[in-house]
Amino acid sequence: MLITCPECGKRISDKACTCPNCGVPIEAIGGSSGLSDQKRSVAVVFAIFLGIVGGHNSYLGYKKRAMIEFVLAVIGFFTIPVFGLGAVILFVLWVWGIVEALSYKTDGEGRLLR
């Protein structure tokens, strides 16, 4: 959809981050700024406390990754008493979650994290 830039009066896409003609941010026009509502700091806290089950990925909108981590966590929980290997699986998932959350720059829709 096209919107009108209040600065230069040209018609521009509502998906643009800035007006290509004058450079005014689209956020000032009332469109989306390309920034996510999610914060990286919240994702890191989720990774610390819920990283084993994919809480940070669910928060950021990475549903497939969250489901994979959840399934691996269930396998890990069930293999603790049987093999003891489950504790290693859960520790690896926890570290993986924290590293993942720290490395993310965008959410599941490709918008920059705050």
C-alpha positions as CSV (number, residue, x, y, z in Angstrom):
1,M,0.0,0.0,0.0
2,L,1.3,3.5,-0.8
3,I,1.3,6.3,1.8
4,T,2.1,10.0,1.4
5,C,5.3,11.3,3.0
6,P,4.4,14.5,5.0
7,E,7.9,15.9,4.4
8,C,8.2,15.8,0.6
9,G,4.6,14.8,-0.4
10,K,5.8,11.8,-2.6
11,R,4.0,8.5,-2.6
12,I,6.0,5.7,-0.9
13,S,5.5,2.1,0.2
14,D,4.3,1.6,3.8
15,K,6.9,-1.2,4.1
16,A,9.8,1.2,3.7
17,C,11.8,2.1,6.8
18,T,12.5,5.7,5.5
19,C,11.2,7.8,2.7
20,P,13.6,7.1,-0.3
21,N,13.2,10.7,-1.4
22,C,13.8,12.8,1.7
23,G,14.9,10.2,4.3
24,V,12.3,10.9,7.0
25,P,11.6,7.8,9.1
26,I,8.3,6.1,8.3
27,E,7.7,5.7,12.0
28,A,7.2,9.5,12.1
29,I,4.5,9.1,9.4
30,G,2.7,6.4,11.4
31,G,3.9,3.3,9.7
32,S,6.1,0.6,11.2
33,S,9.7,1.4,11.9
34,G,11.1,-2.0,11.2
35,L,11.8,-2.4,15.0
36,S,10.5,-5.4,16.9
37,D,8.4,-5.0,20.1
38,Q,10.6,-7.7,21.7
39,K,13.8,-6.8,23.5
40,R,17.0,-8.7,23.4
41,S,17.5,-8.3,27.1
42,V,14.2,-10.1,27.8
43,A,15.1,-12.8,25.4
44,V,18.4,-13.4,27.3
45,V,16.5,-13.6,30.6
46,F,14.1,-16.1,29.1
47,A,17.1,-18.0,27.8
48,I,18.7,-18.2,31.3
49,F,15.5,-19.4,33.0
50,L,13.6,-21.1,30.2
51,G,16.3,-21.7,27.6
52,I,16.1,-25.5,28.1
53,V,12.5,-25.6,26.8
54,G,12.9,-22.9,24.1
55,G,11.3,-20.0,26.0
56,H,13.5,-17.4,24.3
57,N,12.7,-18.7,20.8
58,S,9.0,-18.7,21.5
59,Y,9.2,-15.1,22.8
60,L,11.0,-14.0,19.7
61,G,8.7,-15.8,17.3
62,Y,11.0,-18.7,16.2
63,K,8.3,-21.3,16.8
64,K,10.1,-24.2,15.0
65,R,13.3,-23.7,17.0
66,A,11.3,-23.5,20.2
67,M,9.5,-26.8,19.4
68,I,12.8,-28.5,18.6
69,E,14.3,-27.4,21.9
70,F,11.2,-28.4,23.8
71,V,11.2,-31.9,22.3
72,L,14.9,-32.3,23.1
73,A,14.3,-31.1,26.7
74,V,11.5,-33.7,27.1
75,I,14.0,-36.4,25.9
76,G,16.6,-35.0,28.3
77,F,14.2,-35.1,31.2
78,F,13.2,-38.6,30.6
79,T,16.7,-39.9,30.1
80,I,18.1,-38.5,33.3
81,P,17.1,-41.4,35.5
82,V,17.7,-44.0,32.9
83,F,21.1,-43.2,31.4
84,G,22.2,-40.0,33.2
85,L,22.8,-38.6,29.7
86,G,19.8,-36.4,30.1
87,A,21.7,-34.0,32.4
88,V,24.3,-33.5,29.7
89,I,21.5,-32.9,27.1
90,L,19.8,-30.3,29.3
91,F,23.1,-28.5,30.1
92,V,23.9,-28.3,26.4
93,L,20.4,-27.0,25.7
94,W,20.7,-24.3,28.4
95,V,24.1,-23.1,27.1
96,W,22.8,-23.3,23.5
97,G,19.8,-21.1,24.5
98,I,21.9,-18.4,26.1
99,V,24.3,-18.3,23.1
100,E,21.3,-18.2,20.7
101,A,19.6,-15.3,22.6
102,L,22.8,-13.3,22.7
103,S,23.4,-13.7,19.0
104,Y,19.9,-12.8,17.7
105,K,19.6,-9.4,16.0
106,T,16.1,-9.9,14.6
107,D,12.8,-11.5,15.8
108,G,11.0,-14.3,13.9
109,E,9.6,-11.7,11.4
110,G,12.9,-10.2,10.6
111,R,12.5,-7.0,12.5
112,L,15.4,-5.6,14.5
113,L,15.3,-6.2,18.2
114,R,15.4,-3.3,20.6
